[in-house]
Amino acid sequence: MLENTLNKFGYPMSLIQEYEHWYLVLRPQQITFGSMVVISKSEDTNFGDLSTEAFVELKKVISDIETKLRVFLKFEKINYKMLMMVDPEVHFHVFPRYLKEVNFMGREFMDIYWPGLCDISKPMGFTEEESTELLKQLKEHTD
């Protein structure tokens, strides 16, 4: 059920940007600095079942991540992982990747997985205050 998936990822409090067919949310468990989730608004559980309109709009969502948010996050690469095992509705995780540490709110965050695969079972340990500030700044960069 889409509502369960949205709740798991902190929606509506975690919402960065809403599109006609998609939500872009801050991932509650940060794996790399700025981890996000793109969630389809449909109840579809197969990527190929999405409407043509959703696929067309997905290009804009990805473009916003890779251009507008890159200005703030300053990532070197970006990884997209579409797993849909626990949460069956179409969604994918977005992991900005960093060669160097990221300084944010007086702390340094390292991409300890660079250049390999991220371990999504091991979050970075963001505080609520850091998450709130990160969300605020991500929203500012999507306007």
Stockholm file with secondary structure:
# STOCKHOLM 1.0

chainA/1-143         MLENTLNKFGYPMSLIQEYEHWYLVLRPQQITFGSMVVISKSEDTNFGDLSTEAFVELKKVISDIETKLRVFLKFEKINYKMLMMVDPEVHFHVFPRYLKEVNFMGREFMDIYWPGLCDISKPMGFTEEESTELLKQLKEHTD
#=GR chainA/1-143 SS CHHHHHHHTTTTTTEEEECSSEEEEECSSCSSTTCEEEEESSCCCSGGGSCHHHHHHHHHHHHIIIIIIHHHHCCSEEEEECCCSSSCSSEEEEEEECSSCEEETTEEECCTTTTSCCCTTSCCCCCHHHHHHHHHHHHHHHC
#=GC SS_cons         CHHHHHHHTTTTTTEEEECSSEEEEECSSCSSTTCEEEEESSCCCSGGGSCHHHHHHHHHHHHIIIIIIHHHHCCSEEEEECCCSSSCSSEEEEEEECSSCEEETTEEECCTTTTSCCCTTSCCCCCHHHHHHHHHHHHHHHC
//
